[in-house]
Each structure stands twice: as C-alpha cells, then as structure tokens.
Amino acid sequence: MKKQYYLCILALIIWITSLSVVHPAGECPGSTPDKEALKLIPCQSAARNSTAPVSSSCCTQVEKMEHDPKCLCAVLLSNMAKRSGVKPEIAITIPKRCDLADRPVGYQCGAYTLP
C-alpha cells in the first residue's frame, strides 16, 4: 500500500512538471523573458547608448517580438537585461530606431511608454 502511495505521488509530480514545461505561464509563451533577452544580444550597445547604431540583426530579433508587446516589454525589463547593462529608457526606443511600422506605439512598459 505504501509503495502505491509513493508511485501515485511521483506520477502526480511528473504530471504537474510536464504541464509547466509544455504550457509555461508568463509574459513570453513557451519561454521566459530572460531566455528571450539572450536573443537580443545584437541589441546590447543600442540598448545602452541612444546614439549607437541599431544593427540589422537587432532589428530582425525585435521585429519577431514586436507582435507580442507584453513579452517584448518583459524582455526589456528582465533581470538578464539589467545584468547586461541595458538602460530601459533607451531600450524601449529600439523598435522606433529600427523603423518598425507595426511597433506597439504607446504600449505601457513598466514606467516607460513605447514611442
């Protein structure tokens, strides 16, 4: 009886873990803001300095995220971004600096508004 109880608990833990892996909750479906921030490494200098040029590879990555402003915002304000020296007030200008037509203008991103 005790063995069946432990097997049942183990099965429940495995099932709950598999649900969180398949359908993670959060701002970025299927990922985390910190993991998504790694995709924006080409944007690092442009996110620290408003006069730095924005590379085409940076714009390509931002364009992939622009259709999910909640995730984009979470990425720009993520712990990973902060640790890499990203300045949120500058980072939020990147979609505009990339001249992305469908960027989420006016979206409230924490204390910042996307231009």
Phi and psi restraints in degrees (range 20) as a CNS / XPLOR table:
assign (resid 1 and name C) (resid 2 and name N)
       (resid 2 and name CA) (resid 2 and name C) 1.0 -63.6 20.0 2
assign (resid 2 and name N) (resid 2 and name CA)
       (resid 2 and name C) (resid 3 and name N) 1.0 -39.7 20.0 2
assign (resid 2 and name C) (resid 3 and name N)
       (resid 3 and name CA) (resid 3 and name C) 1.0 -63.5 20.0 2
assign (resid 3 and name N) (resid 3 and name CA)
       (resid 3 and name C) (resid 4 and name N) 1.0 -41.9 20.0 2
assign (resid 3 and name C) (resid 4 and name N)
       (resid 4 and name CA) (resid 4 and name C) 1.0 -63.5 20.0 2
assign (resid 4 and name N) (resid 4 and name CA)
       (resid 4 and name C) (resid 5 and name N) 1.0 -38.6 20.0 2
assign (resid 4 and name C) (resid 5 and name N)
       (resid 5 and name CA) (resid 5 and name C) 1.0 -61.3 20.0 2
assign (resid 5 and name N) (resid 5 and name CA)
       (resid 5 and name C) (resid 6 and name N) 1.0 -47.0 20.0 2
assign (resid 5 and name C) (resid 6 and name N)
       (resid 6 and name CA) (resid 6 and name C) 1.0 -65.6 20.0 2
assign (resid 6 and name N) (resid 6 and name CA)
       (resid 6 and name C) (resid 7 and name N) 1.0 -38.3 20.0 2
assign (resid 6 and name C) (resid 7 and name N)
       (resid 7 and name CA) (resid 7 and name C) 1.0 -65.1 20.0 2
assign (resid 7 and name N) (resid 7 and name CA)
       (resid 7 and name C) (resid 8 and name N) 1.0 -39.1 20.0 2
assign (resid 7 and name C) (resid 8 and name N)
       (resid 8 and name CA) (resid 8 and name C) 1.0 -64.1 20.0 2
assign (resid 8 and name N) (resid 8 and name CA)
       (resid 8 and name C) (resid 9 and name N) 1.0 -44.8 20.0 2
assign (resid 8 and name C) (resid 9 and name N)
       (resid 9 and name CA) (resid 9 and name C) 1.0 -63.0 20.0 2
assign (resid 9 and name N) (resid 9 and name CA)
       (resid 9 and name C) (resid 10 and name N) 1.0 -44.2 20.0 2
assign (resid 9 and name C) (resid 10 and name N)
       (resid 10 and name CA) (resid 10 and name C) 1.0 -60.7 20.0 2
assign (resid 10 and name N) (resid 10 and name CA)
       (resid 10 and name C) (resid 11 and name N) 1.0 -44.3 20.0 2
assign (resid 10 and name C) (resid 11 and name N)
       (resid 11 and name CA) (resid 11 and name C) 1.0 -62.5 20.0 2
assign (resid 11 and name N) (resid 11 and name CA)
       (resid 11 and name C) (resid 12 and name N) 1.0 -39.7 20.0 2
assign (resid 11 and name C) (resid 12 and name N)
       (resid 12 and name CA) (resid 12 and name C) 1.0 -64.4 20.0 2
assign (resid 12 and name N) (resid 12 and name CA)
       (resid 12 and name C) (resid 13 and name N) 1.0 -42.9 20.0 2
assign (resid 12 and name C) (resid 13 and name N)
       (resid 13 and name CA) (resid 13 and name C) 1.0 -63.6 20.0 2
assign (resid 13 and name N) (resid 13 and name CA)
       (resid 13 and name C) (resid 14 and name N) 1.0 -44.3 20.0 2
assign (resid 13 and name C) (resid 14 and name N)
       (resid 14 and name CA) (resid 14 and name C) 1.0 -62.8 20.0 2
assign (resid 14 and name N) (resid 14 and name CA)
       (resid 14 and name C) (resid 15 and name N) 1.0 -42.2 20.0 2
assign (resid 14 and name C) (resid 15 and name N)
       (resid 15 and name CA) (resid 15 and name C) 1.0 -63.3 20.0 2
assign (resid 15 and name N) (resid 15 and name CA)
       (resid 15 and name C) (resid 16 and name N) 1.0 -46.1 20.0 2
assign (resid 15 and name C) (resid 16 and name N)
       (resid 16 and name CA) (resid 16 and name C) 1.0 -63.6 20.0 2
assign (resid 16 and name N) (resid 16 and name CA)
       (resid 16 and name C) (resid 17 and name N) 1.0 -41.7 20.0 2
assign (resid 16 and name C) (resid 17 and name N)
       (resid 17 and name CA) (resid 17 and name C) 1.0 -62.7 20.0 2
assign (resid 17 and name N) (resid 17 and name CA)
       (resid 17 and name C) (resid 18 and name N) 1.0 -41.4 20.0 2
assign (resid 17 and name C) (resid 18 and name N)
       (resid 18 and name CA) (resid 18 and name C) 1.0 -66.4 20.0 2
assign (resid 18 and name N) (resid 18 and name CA)
       (resid 18 and name C) (resid 19 and name N) 1.0 -33.1 20.0 2
assign (resid 18 and name C) (resid 19 and name N)
       (resid 19 and name CA) (resid 19 and name C) 1.0 -65.4 20.0 2
assign (resid 19 and name N) (resid 19 and name CA)
       (resid 19 and name C) (resid 20 and name N) 1.0 -41.8 20.0 2
assign (resid 19 and name C) (resid 20 and name N)
       (resid 20 and name CA) (resid 20 and name C) 1.0 -70.6 20.0 2
assign (resid 20 and name N) (resid 20 and name CA)
       (resid 20 and name C) (resid 21 and name N) 1.0 -27.2 20.0 2
assign (resid 20 and name C) (resid 21 and name N)
       (resid 21 and name CA) (resid 21 and name C) 1.0 -76.8 20.0 2
assign (resid 21 and name N) (resid 21 and name CA)
       (resid 21 and name C) (resid 22 and name N) 1.0 -40.7 20.0 2
assign (resid 21 and name C) (resid 22 and name N)
       (resid 22 and name CA) (resid 22 and name C) 1.0 -75.1 20.0 2
assign (resid 22 and name N) (resid 22 and name CA)
       (resid 22 and name C) (resid 23 and name N) 1.0 -38.5 20.0 2
assign (resid 22 and name C) (resid 23 and name N)
       (resid 23 and name CA) (resid 23 and name C) 1.0 -129.9 20.0 2
assign (resid 23 and name N) (resid 23 and name CA)
       (resid 23 and name C) (resid 24 and name N) 1.0 69.7 20.0 2
assign (resid 23 and name C) (resid 24 and name N)
       (resid 24 and name CA) (resid 24 and name C) 1.0 -68.5 20.0 2
assign (resid 24 and name N) (resid 24 and name CA)
       (resid 24 and name C) (resid 25 and name N) 1.0 142.4 20.0 2
assign (resid 24 and name C) (resid 25 and name N)
       (resid 25 and name CA) (resid 25 and name C) 1.0 -84.8 20.0 2
assign (resid 25 and name N) (resid 25 and name CA)
       (resid 25 and name C) (resid 26 and name N) 1.0 158.5 20.0 2
assign (resid 25 and name C) (resid 26 and name N)
       (resid 26 and name CA) (resid 26 and name C) 1.0 134.4 20.0 2
assign (resid 26 and name N) (resid 26 and name CA)
       (resid 26 and name C) (resid 27 and name N) 1.0 -173.8 20.0 2
assign (resid 26 and name C) (resid 27 and name N)
       (resid 27 and name CA) (resid 27 and name C) 1.0 -72.6 20.0 2
assign (resid 27 and name N) (resid 27 and name CA)
       (resid 27 and name C) (resid 28 and name N) 1.0 -31.5 20.0 2
assign (resid 27 and name C) (resid 28 and name N)
       (resid 28 and name CA) (resid 28 and name C) 1.0 -113.5 20.0 2
assign (resid 28 and name N) (resid 28 and name CA)
       (resid 28 and name C) (resid 29 and name N) 1.0 98.8 20.0 2
assign (resid 28 and name C) (resid 29 and name N)
       (resid 29 and name CA) (resid 29 and name C) 1.0 -55.6 20.0 2
assign (resid 29 and name N) (resid 29 and name CA)
       (resid 29 and name C) (resid 30 and name N) 1.0 129.1 20.0 2
assign (resid 29 and name C) (resid 30 and name N)
       (resid 30 and name CA) (resid 30 and name C) 1.0 82.2 20.0 2
assign (resid 30 and name N) (resid 30 and name CA)
       (resid 30 and name C) (resid 31 and name N) 1.0 3.5 20.0 2
assign (resid 30 and name C) (resid 31 and name N)
       (resid 31 and name CA) (resid 31 and name C) 1.0 -158.1 20.0 2
assign (resid 31 and name N) (resid 31 and name CA)
       (resid 31 and name C) (resid 32 and name N) 1.0 -171.6 20.0 2
assign (resid 31 and name C) (resid 32 and name N)
       (resid 32 and name CA) (resid 32 and name C) 1.0 -125.0 20.0 2
assign (resid 32 and name N) (resid 32 and name CA)
       (resid 32 and name C) (resid 33 and name N) 1.0 157.0 20.0 2
assign (resid 32 and name C) (resid 33 and name N)
       (resid 33 and name CA) (resid 33 and name C) 1.0 -56.3 20.0 2
assign (resid 33 and name N) (resid 33 and name CA)
       (resid 33 and name C) (resid 34 and name N) 1.0 -38.7 20.0 2
assign (resid 33 and name C) (resid 34 and name N)
       (resid 34 and name CA) (resid 34 and name C) 1.0 -64.8 20.0 2
assign (resid 34 and name N) (resid 34 and name CA)
       (resid 34 and name C) (resid 35 and name N) 1.0 -40.9 20.0 2
assign (resid 34 and name C) (resid 35 and name N)
       (resid 35 and name CA) (resid 35 and name C) 1.0 -67.1 20.0 2
assign (resid 35 and name N) (resid 35 and name CA)
       (resid 35 and name C) (resid 36 and name N) 1.0 -39.8 20.0 2
assign (resid 35 and name C) (resid 36 and name N)
       (resid 36 and name CA) (resid 36 and name C) 1.0 -67.8 20.0 2
assign (resid 36 and name N) (resid 36 and name CA)
       (resid 36 and name C) (resid 37 and name N) 1.0 -31.9 20.0 2
assign (resid 36 and name C) (resid 37 and name N)
       (resid 37 and name CA) (resid 37 and name C) 1.0 -60.9 20.0 2
assign (resid 37 and name N) (resid 37 and name CA)
       (resid 37 and name C) (resid 38 and name N) 1.0 -32.1 20.0 2
assign (resid 37 and name C) (resid 38 and name N)
       (resid 38 and name CA) (resid 38 and name C) 1.0 -61.9 20.0 2
assign (resid 38 and name N) (resid 38 and name CA)
       (resid 38 and name C) (resid 39 and name N) 1.0 -28.9 20.0 2
assign (resid 38 and name C) (resid 39 and name N)
       (resid 39 and name CA) (resid 39 and name C) 1.0 -70.8 20.0 2
assign (resid 39 and name N) (resid 39 and name CA)
       (resid 39 and name C) (resid 40 and name N) 1.0 -18.0 20.0 2
assign (resid 39 and name C) (resid 40 and name N)
       (resid 40 and name CA) (resid 40 and name C) 1.0 -98.6 20.0 2
assign (resid 40 and name N) (resid 40 and name CA)
       (resid 40 and name C) (resid 41 and name N) 1.0 20.6 20.0 2
assign (resid 40 and name C) (resid 41 and name N)
       (resid 41 and name CA) (resid 41 and name C) 1.0 -56.1 20.0 2
assign (resid 41 and name N) (resid 41 and name CA)
       (resid 41 and name C) (resid 42 and name N) 1.0 -36.4 20.0 2
assign (resid 41 and name C) (resid 42 and name N)
       (resid 42 and name CA) (resid 42 and name C) 1.0 -63.3 20.0 2
assign (resid 42 and name N) (resid 42 and name CA)
       (resid 42 and name C) (resid 43 and name N) 1.0 -11.6 20.0 2
assign (resid 42 and name C) (resid 43 and name N)
       (resid 43 and name CA) (resid 43 and name C) 1.0 -95.9 20.0 2
assign (resid 43 and name N) (resid 43 and name CA)
       (resid 43 and name C) (resid 44 and name N) 1.0 -0.7 20.0 2
assign (resid 43 and name C) (resid 44 and name N)
       (resid 44 and name CA) (resid 44 and name C) 1.0 -53.4 20.0 2
assign (resid 44 and name N) (resid 44 and name CA)
       (resid 44 and name C) (resid 45 and name N) 1.0 -52.0 20.0 2
assign (resid 44 and name C) (resid 45 and name N)
       (resid 45 and name CA) (resid 45 and name C) 1.0 -68.2 20.0 2
assign (resid 45 and name N) (resid 45 and name CA)
       (resid 45 and name C) (resid 46 and name N) 1.0 -37.2 20.0 2
assign (resid 45 and name C) (resid 46 and name N)
       (resid 46 and name CA) (resid 46 and name C) 1.0 -68.8 20.0 2
assign (resid 46 and name N) (resid 46 and name CA)
       (resid 46 and name C) (resid 47 and name N) 1.0 -23.9 20.0 2
assign (resid 46 and name C) (resid 47 and name N)
       (resid 47 and name CA) (resid 47 and name C) 1.0 -86.8 20.0 2
assign (resid 47 and name N) (resid 47 and name CA)
       (resid 47 and name C) (resid 48 and name N) 1.0 -7.0 20.0 2
assign (resid 47 and name C) (resid 48 and name N)
       (resid 48 and name CA) (resid 48 and name C) 1.0 -106.2 20.0 2
assign (resid 48 and name N) (resid 48 and name CA)
       (resid 48 and name C) (resid 49 and name N) 1.0 -25.7 20.0 2
assign (resid 48 and name C) (resid 49 and name N)
       (resid 49 and name CA) (resid 49 and name C) 1.0 -136.5 20.0 2
assign (resid 49 and name N) (resid 49 and name CA)
       (resid 49 and name C) (resid 50 and name N) 1.0 118.8 20.0 2
assign (resid 49 and name C) (resid 50 and name N)
       (resid 50 and name CA) (resid 50 and name C) 1.0 -68.0 20.0 2
assign (resid 50 and name N) (resid 50 and name CA)
       (resid 50 and name C) (resid 51 and name N) 1.0 -15.9 20.0 2
assign (resid 50 and name C) (resid 51 and name N)
       (resid 51 and name CA) (resid 51 and name C) 1.0 -99.4 20.0 2
assign (resid 51 and name N) (resid 51 and name CA)
       (resid 51 and name C) (resid 52 and name N) 1.0 -4.7 20.0 2
assign (resid 51 and name C) (resid 52 and name N)
       (resid 52 and name CA) (resid 52 and name C) 1.0 -71.1 20.0 2
assign (resid 52 and name N) (resid 52 and name CA)
       (resid 52 and name C) (resid 53 and name N) 1.0 141.3 20.0 2
assign (resid 52 and name C) (resid 53 and name N)
       (resid 53 and name CA) (resid 53 and name C) 1.0 -66.7 20.0 2
assign (resid 53 and name N) (resid 53 and name CA)
       (resid 53 and name C) (resid 54 and name N) 1.0 147.6 20.0 2
assign (resid 53 and name C) (resid 54 and name N)
       (resid 54 and name CA) (resid 54 and name C) 1.0 -97.1 20.0 2
assign (resid 54 and name N) (resid 54 and name CA)
       (resid 54 and name C) (resid 55 and name N) 1.0 120.6 20.0 2
assign (resid 54 and name C) (resid 55 and name N)
       (resid 55 and name CA) (resid 55 and name C) 1.0 -71.2 20.0 2
assign (resid 55 and name N) (resid 55 and name CA)
       (resid 55 and name C) (resid 56 and name N) 1.0 157.7 20.0 2
assign (resid 55 and name C) (resid 56 and name N)
       (resid 56 and name CA) (resid 56 and name C) 1.0 -65.7 20.0 2
assign (resid 56 and name N) (resid 56 and name CA)
       (resid 56 and name C) (resid 57 and name N) 1.0 -33.1 20.0 2
assign (resid 56 and name C) (resid 57 and name N)
       (resid 57 and name CA) (resid 57 and name C) 1.0 -68.2 20.0 2
assign (resid 57 and name N) (resid 57 and name CA)
       (resid 57 and name C) (resid 58 and name N) 1.0 -33.1 20.0 2
assign (resid 57 and name C) (resid 58 and name N)
       (resid 58 and name CA) (resid 58 and name C) 1.0 -64.8 20.0 2
assign (resid 58 and name N) (resid 58 and name CA)
       (resid 58 and name C) (resid 59 and name N) 1.0 -49.0 20.0 2
assign (resid 58 and name C) (resid 59 and name N)
       (resid 59 and name CA) (resid 59 and name C) 1.0 -60.9 20.0 2
assign (resid 59 and name N) (resid 59 and name CA)
       (resid 59 and name C) (resid 60 and name N) 1.0 -36.8 20.0 2
assign (resid 59 and name C) (resid 60 and name N)
       (resid 60 and name CA) (resid 60 and name C) 1.0 -62.1 20.0 2
assign (resid 60 and name N) (resid 60 and name CA)
       (resid 60 and name C) (resid 61 and name N) 1.0 -44.2 20.0 2
assign (resid 60 and name C) (resid 61 and name N)
       (resid 61 and name CA) (resid 61 and name C) 1.0 -67.9 20.0 2
assign (resid 61 and name N) (resid 61 and name CA)
       (resid 61 and name C) (resid 62 and name N) 1.0 -41.8 20.0 2
assign (resid 61 and name C) (resid 62 and name N)
       (resid 62 and name CA) (resid 62 and name C) 1.0 -65.2 20.0 2
assign (resid 62 and name N) (resid 62 and name CA)
       (resid 62 and name C) (resid 63 and name N) 1.0 -38.9 20.0 2
assign (resid 62 and name C) (resid 63 and name N)
       (resid 63 and name CA) (resid 63 and name C) 1.0 -60.8 20.0 2
assign (resid 63 and name N) (resid 63 and name CA)
       (resid 63 and name C) (resid 64 and name N) 1.0 -34.9 20.0 2
assign (resid 63 and name C) (resid 64 and name N)
       (resid 64 and name CA) (resid 64 and name C) 1.0 -66.4 20.0 2
assign (resid 64 and name N) (resid 64 and name CA)
       (resid 64 and name C) (resid 65 and name N) 1.0 -27.3 20.0 2
assign (resid 64 and name C) (resid 65 and name N)
       (resid 65 and name CA) (resid 65 and name C) 1.0 -97.1 20.0 2
assign (resid 65 and name N) (resid 65 and name CA)
       (resid 65 and name C) (resid 66 and name N) 1.0 -15.0 20.0 2
assign (resid 65 and name C) (resid 66 and name N)
       (resid 66 and name CA) (resid 66 and name C) 1.0 -63.8 20.0 2
assign (resid 66 and name N) (resid 66 and name CA)
       (resid 66 and name C) (resid 67 and name N) 1.0 -21.9 20.0 2
assign (resid 66 and name C) (resid 67 and name N)
       (resid 67 and name CA) (resid 67 and name C) 1.0 -80.4 20.0 2
assign (resid 67 and name N) (resid 67 and name CA)
       (resid 67 and name C) (resid 68 and name N) 1.0 -5.2 20.0 2
assign (resid 67 and name C) (resid 68 and name N)
       (resid 68 and name CA) (resid 68 and name C) 1.0 -128.5 20.0 2
assign (resid 68 and name N) (resid 68 and name CA)
       (resid 68 and name C) (resid 69 and name N) 1.0 76.7 20.0 2
assign (resid 68 and name C) (resid 69 and name N)
       (resid 69 and name CA) (resid 69 and name C) 1.0 -60.0 20.0 2
assign (resid 69 and name N) (resid 69 and name CA)
       (resid 69 and name C) (resid 70 and name N) 1.0 -28.4 20.0 2
assign (resid 69 and name C) (resid 70 and name N)
       (resid 70 and name CA) (resid 70 and name C) 1.0 -63.2 20.0 2
assign (resid 70 and name N) (resid 70 and name CA)
       (resid 70 and name C) (resid 71 and name N) 1.0 -43.3 20.0 2
assign (resid 70 and name C) (resid 71 and name N)
       (resid 71 and name CA) (resid 71 and name C) 1.0 -70.1 20.0 2
assign (resid 71 and name N) (resid 71 and name CA)
       (resid 71 and name C) (resid 72 and name N) 1.0 -46.4 20.0 2
assign (resid 71 and name C) (resid 72 and name N)
       (resid 72 and name CA) (resid 72 and name C) 1.0 -55.7 20.0 2
assign (resid 72 and name N) (resid 72 and name CA)
       (resid 72 and name C) (resid 73 and name N) 1.0 -44.9 20.0 2
assign (resid 72 and name C) (resid 73 and name N)
       (resid 73 and name CA) (resid 73 and name C) 1.0 -63.3 20.0 2
assign (resid 73 and name N) (resid 73 and name CA)
       (resid 73 and name C) (resid 74 and name N) 1.0 -45.5 20.0 2
assign (resid 73 and name C) (resid 74 and name N)
       (resid 74 and name CA) (resid 74 and name C) 1.0 -61.3 20.0 2
assign (resid 74 and name N) (resid 74 and name CA)
       (resid 74 and name C) (resid 75 and name N) 1.0 -36.9 20.0 2
assign (resid 74 and name C) (resid 75 and name N)
       (resid 75 and name CA) (resid 75 and name C) 1.0 -67.0 20.0 2
assign (resid 75 and name N) (resid 75 and name CA)
       (resid 75 and name C) (resid 76 and name N) 1.0 -46.1 20.0 2
assign (resid 75 and name C) (resid 76 and name N)
       (resid 76 and name CA) (resid 76 and name C) 1.0 -64.5 20.0 2
assign (resid 76 and name N) (resid 76 and name CA)
       (resid 76 and name C) (resid 77 and name N) 1.0 -27.8 20.0 2
assign (resid 76 and name C) (resid 77 and name N)
       (resid 77 and name CA) (resid 77 and name C) 1.0 -103.5 20.0 2
assign (resid 77 and name N) (resid 77 and name CA)
       (resid 77 and name C) (resid 78 and name N) 1.0 9.3 20.0 2
assign (resid 77 and name C) (resid 78 and name N)
       (resid 78 and name CA) (resid 78 and name C) 1.0 -69.3 20.0 2
assign (resid 78 and name N) (resid 78 and name CA)
       (resid 78 and name C) (resid 79 and name N) 1.0 162.1 20.0 2
assign (resid 78 and name C) (resid 79 and name N)
       (resid 79 and name CA) (resid 79 and name C) 1.0 -61.1 20.0 2
assign (resid 79 and name N) (resid 79 and name CA)
       (resid 79 and name C) (resid 80 and name N) 1.0 -38.2 20.0 2
assign (resid 79 and name C) (resid 80 and name N)
       (resid 80 and name CA) (resid 80 and name C) 1.0 -61.7 20.0 2
assign (resid 80 and name N) (resid 80 and name CA)
       (resid 80 and name C) (resid 81 and name N) 1.0 -43.8 20.0 2
assign (resid 80 and name C) (resid 81 and name N)
       (resid 81 and name CA) (resid 81 and name C) 1.0 -63.4 20.0 2
assign (resid 81 and name N) (resid 81 and name CA)
       (resid 81 and name C) (resid 82 and name N) 1.0 -44.2 20.0 2
assign (resid 81 and name C) (resid 82 and name N)
       (resid 82 and name CA) (resid 82 and name C) 1.0 -61.2 20.0 2
assign (resid 82 and name N) (resid 82 and name CA)
       (resid 82 and name C) (resid 83 and name N) 1.0 -44.2 20.0 2
assign (resid 82 and name C) (resid 83 and name N)
       (resid 83 and name CA) (resid 83 and name C) 1.0 -64.3 20.0 2
assign (resid 83 and name N) (resid 83 and name CA)
       (resid 83 and name C) (resid 84 and name N) 1.0 -27.4 20.0 2
assign (resid 83 and name C) (resid 84 and name N)
       (resid 84 and name CA) (resid 84 and name C) 1.0 -90.1 20.0 2
assign (resid 84 and name N) (resid 84 and name CA)
       (resid 84 and name C) (resid 85 and name N) 1.0 5.5 20.0 2
assign (resid 84 and name C) (resid 85 and name N)
       (resid 85 and name CA) (resid 85 and name C) 1.0 87.6 20.0 2
assign (resid 85 and name N) (resid 85 and name CA)
       (resid 85 and name C) (resid 86 and name N) 1.0 13.0 20.0 2
assign (resid 85 and name C) (resid 86 and name N)
       (resid 86 and name CA) (resid 86 and name C) 1.0 -66.5 20.0 2
assign (resid 86 and name N) (resid 86 and name CA)
       (resid 86 and name C) (resid 87 and name N) 1.0 135.8 20.0 2
assign (resid 86 and name C) (resid 87 and name N)
       (resid 87 and name CA) (resid 87 and name C) 1.0 -101.0 20.0 2
assign (resid 87 and name N) (resid 87 and name CA)
       (resid 87 and name C) (resid 88 and name N) 1.0 111.9 20.0 2
assign (resid 87 and name C) (resid 88 and name N)
       (resid 88 and name CA) (resid 88 and name C) 1.0 -55.1 20.0 2
assign (resid 88 and name N) (resid 88 and name CA)
       (resid 88 and name C) (resid 89 and name N) 1.0 -37.5 20.0 2
assign (resid 88 and name C) (resid 89 and name N)
       (resid 89 and name CA) (resid 89 and name C) 1.0 -65.1 20.0 2
assign (resid 89 and name N) (resid 89 and name CA)
       (resid 89 and name C) (resid 90 and name N) 1.0 -23.4 20.0 2
assign (resid 89 and name C) (resid 90 and name N)
       (resid 90 and name CA) (resid 90 and name C) 1.0 -93.3 20.0 2
assign (resid 90 and name N) (resid 90 and name CA)
       (resid 90 and name C) (resid 91 and name N) 1.0 -41.0 20.0 2
assign (resid 90 and name C) (resid 91 and name N)
       (resid 91 and name CA) (resid 91 and name C) 1.0 -58.8 20.0 2
assign (resid 91 and name N) (resid 91 and name CA)
       (resid 91 and name C) (resid 92 and name N) 1.0 -37.1 20.0 2
assign (resid 91 and name C) (resid 92 and name N)
       (resid 92 and name CA) (resid 92 and name C) 1.0 -68.5 20.0 2
assign (resid 92 and name N) (resid 92 and name CA)
       (resid 92 and name C) (resid 93 and name N) 1.0 -12.2 20.0 2
assign (resid 92 and name C) (resid 93 and name N)
       (resid 93 and name CA) (resid 93 and name C) 1.0 -85.8 20.0 2
assign (resid 93 and name N) (resid 93 and name CA)
       (resid 93 and name C) (resid 94 and name N) 1.0 -9.9 20.0 2
assign (resid 93 and name C) (resid 94 and name N)
       (resid 94 and name CA) (resid 94 and name C) 1.0 -60.5 20.0 2
assign (resid 94 and name N) (resid 94 and name CA)
       (resid 94 and name C) (resid 95 and name N) 1.0 -45.8 20.0 2
assign (resid 94 and name C) (resid 95 and name N)
       (resid 95 and name CA) (resid 95 and name C) 1.0 -55.8 20.0 2
assign (resid 95 and name N) (resid 95 and name CA)
       (resid 95 and name C) (resid 96 and name N) 1.0 -38.5 20.0 2
assign (resid 95 and name C) (resid 96 and name N)
       (resid 96 and name CA) (resid 96 and name C) 1.0 -70.3 20.0 2
assign (resid 96 and name N) (resid 96 and name CA)
       (resid 96 and name C) (resid 97 and name N) 1.0 -41.5 20.0 2
assign (resid 96 and name C) (resid 97 and name N)
       (resid 97 and name CA) (resid 97 and name C) 1.0 -65.6 20.0 2
assign (resid 97 and name N) (resid 97 and name CA)
       (resid 97 and name C) (resid 98 and name N) 1.0 -25.3 20.0 2
assign (resid 97 and name C) (resid 98 and name N)
       (resid 98 and name CA) (resid 98 and name C) 1.0 -81.9 20.0 2
assign (resid 98 and name N) (resid 98 and name CA)
       (resid 98 and name C) (resid 99 and name N) 1.0 -6.2 20.0 2
assign (resid 98 and name C) (resid 99 and name N)
       (resid 99 and name CA) (resid 99 and name C) 1.0 58.8 20.0 2
assign (resid 99 and name N) (resid 99 and name CA)
       (resid 99 and name C) (resid 100 and name N) 1.0 44.1 20.0 2
assign (resid 99 and name C) (resid 100 and name N)
       (resid 100 and name CA) (resid 100 and name C) 1.0 -81.4 20.0 2
assign (resid 100 and name N) (resid 100 and name CA)
       (resid 100 and name C) (resid 101 and name N) 1.0 118.2 20.0 2
assign (resid 100 and name C) (resid 101 and name N)
       (resid 101 and name CA) (resid 101 and name C) 1.0 -65.5 20.0 2
assign (resid 101 and name N) (resid 101 and name CA)
       (resid 101 and name C) (resid 102 and name N) 1.0 -36.2 20.0 2
assign (resid 101 and name C) (resid 102 and name N)
       (resid 102 and name CA) (resid 102 and name C) 1.0 -95.9 20.0 2
assign (resid 102 and name N) (resid 102 and name CA)
       (resid 102 and name C) (resid 103 and name N) 1.0 20.8 20.0 2
assign (resid 102 and name C) (resid 103 and name N)
       (resid 103 and name CA) (resid 103 and name C) 1.0 -65.5 20.0 2
assign (resid 103 and name N) (resid 103 and name CA)
       (resid 103 and name C) (resid 104 and name N) 1.0 152.1 20.0 2
assign (resid 103 and name C) (resid 104 and name N)
       (resid 104 and name CA) (resid 104 and name C) 1.0 -79.9 20.0 2
assign (resid 104 and name N) (resid 104 and name CA)
       (resid 104 and name C) (resid 105 and name N) 1.0 71.0 20.0 2
assign (resid 104 and name C) (resid 105 and name N)
       (resid 105 and name CA) (resid 105 and name C) 1.0 -58.7 20.0 2
assign (resid 105 and name N) (resid 105 and name CA)
       (resid 105 and name C) (resid 106 and name N) 1.0 132.1 20.0 2
assign (resid 105 and name C) (resid 106 and name N)
       (resid 106 and name CA) (resid 106 and name C) 1.0 85.5 20.0 2
assign (resid 106 and name N) (resid 106 and name CA)
       (resid 106 and name C) (resid 107 and name N) 1.0 -1.6 20.0 2
assign (resid 106 and name C) (resid 107 and name N)
       (resid 107 and name CA) (resid 107 and name C) 1.0 -68.4 20.0 2
assign (resid 107 and name N) (resid 107 and name CA)
       (resid 107 and name C) (resid 108 and name N) 1.0 129.7 20.0 2
assign (resid 107 and name C) (resid 108 and name N)
       (resid 108 and name CA) (resid 108 and name C) 1.0 -78.7 20.0 2
assign (resid 108 and name N) (resid 108 and name CA)
       (resid 108 and name C) (resid 109 and name N) 1.0 120.6 20.0 2
assign (resid 108 and name C) (resid 109 and name N)
       (resid 109 and name CA) (resid 109 and name C) 1.0 -119.4 20.0 2
assign (resid 109 and name N) (resid 109 and name CA)
       (resid 109 and name C) (resid 110 and name N) 1.0 89.0 20.0 2
assign (resid 109 and name C) (resid 110 and name N)
       (resid 110 and name CA) (resid 110 and name C) 1.0 61.5 20.0 2
assign (resid 110 and name N) (resid 110 and name CA)
       (resid 110 and name C) (resid 111 and name N) 1.0 -125.4 20.0 2
assign (resid 110 and name C) (resid 111 and name N)
       (resid 111 and name CA) (resid 111 and name C) 1.0 -84.8 20.0 2
assign (resid 111 and name N) (resid 111 and name CA)
       (resid 111 and name C) (resid 112 and name N) 1.0 1.8 20.0 2
assign (resid 111 and name C) (resid 112 and name N)
       (resid 112 and name CA) (resid 112 and name C) 1.0 -115.5 20.0 2
assign (resid 112 and name N) (resid 112 and name CA)
       (resid 112 and name C) (resid 113 and name N) 1.0 156.4 20.0 2
assign (resid 112 and name C) (resid 113 and name N)
       (resid 113 and name CA) (resid 113 and name C) 1.0 -120.1 20.0 2
assign (resid 113 and name N) (resid 113 and name CA)
       (resid 113 and name C) (resid 114 and name N) 1.0 129.5 20.0 2
assign (resid 113 and name C) (resid 114 and name N)
       (resid 114 and name CA) (resid 114 and name C) 1.0 -66.6 20.0 2
assign (resid 114 and name N) (resid 114 and name CA)
       (resid 114 and name C) (resid 115 and name N) 1.0 126.1 20.0 2
